[in-house]
Amino acid sequence: MSHSVGQVARLAGVTVRTLHHYDEIGLLSPSERSHAGHRRYGDEDLDRLQRILFYRELGFPLEEVKVLLDDPGVDPQEHLRRQHGLLSGRIEQLQKMATAVEQAMEAKKMGINLTPEEKFEVFGDHDPDQYEDEVRERWGDTDAYRESQRKAASYTKEDWQRINDEMNAIHGRMADLLAAGVPAESEQAMDVAEQHRLFITGAHYECSHEMHANLGEMYVSDERFTATYDAIRPGLATYLRDAILANGIRHA
């Protein structure tokens, strides 16, 4: 049995455009064509797509995925062993980061010594303190929380305005790359992701690449973050996450 590109897109949870792109770069070319020349995907194609999506989920750039899948020295069983090892490593990494994670939400929302009028002037109708209790409960015993509180307590209205402007500028640069169709794994996107990490370190707390990767996952898994980023440009939360992961791999 073979499947149309639309059927495969629905099965895999990807877009038709993504499948077309995979075909164009030689990552996943359908094994059949209909009489009308339309793409038709067989079972082996679906197996390959599953492996592609797994490596993509782990943050591998498309070029590396192609090398991994086309390595003549690796059989399907070896792929499964490799995937299991990578997945186990990711689970362990996330478990460790979960105990020390600090993110932009907490850093902006604690110890802000501004009057209500000044808060409105800097943050508009967004209340920077609304998640303070949640953040303290989740990360109150971490060094990152304490560092962010120390810094936040010393910031003036002008400091917060500068921090806000810098953050918005970084988000704007990332949104522009997304709008231009620049891949999240590109040098440009990874460079902006690194700017994002350094911004967090400078303004709030020491943010390692591992911590930054956890933030990226949070932007997608927490609907509040997703809504915030996607309000800037639809799809920005996922795009930023992918750029952060790619940047982490680049610096590994």
C-alpha positions, 0 to 999 in steps of 0.5 A: 500500500502506498500513501499520498503526500497529504495522507503522510502529512496527516499521519506524521503531523507535518506539513505537505510543504515539509515533505516536499522540502525533504524530497527536494534535498534528497532526505526523503524521496517517495519510492513511487509516483502516480500516473499523474506524477504525484508522490506516493509513499510506501512503508519503507518511506514511512519508516525513514520518515519516522527516523527523520522526525525522531532525530529532528525532535532531538535537535539534529540539523537536516544535513546530519540526519541525512548522513546518519540515515544514509550511512551504509555501515548502519543497519536498522537495528543499529538505528534503533539502538542509537535512538534509544541511547539518544532518547535515554540521554535526553530524558536524563538531561531533562530530569537534571535540568528540571531541578535547576531550571530558570527561565525568562518568566521567573527572571522578569517576575520577581523582585521588581521594585517598581510602583504600579505606575512604573510597571505599567509604563514598562510592561504595559498591561502585562503584570510581571508579578502574576507568576511569582508564587508559581516560580518561587514554588518551582525554583525557589531553592535554586541558585538561578532563582536567587541570582535573578532576585538579587539582580531584579531587586537592584534594577530601576525603571530605566533598567527594566525598560532597557532589558525589555527593549533588548529582549524585544529586539532579539525576539524581533530578529528571530521573528524576521528570520522565521518570516524570511523562511530562514531555517532554524538550524541556519547560522543566522538563527543560531547566532540570534539564539546565542544572543538570546542566551547571553541576554538571559545571562547578562540580565537575569542569571547564568544560562548554560546551553543546557539550561537554554535548551530547557527554556526552549522546550518550555516555550513549546510545552507551556501554552503561556509561553507559546501564546506569547511568542506566537503572538509576535509571529505564528510559529515563533515558539517552535522556531526559537526552540529549534534554533536554541537546540541547534545552537546548543549542538553547535557549542557542544 
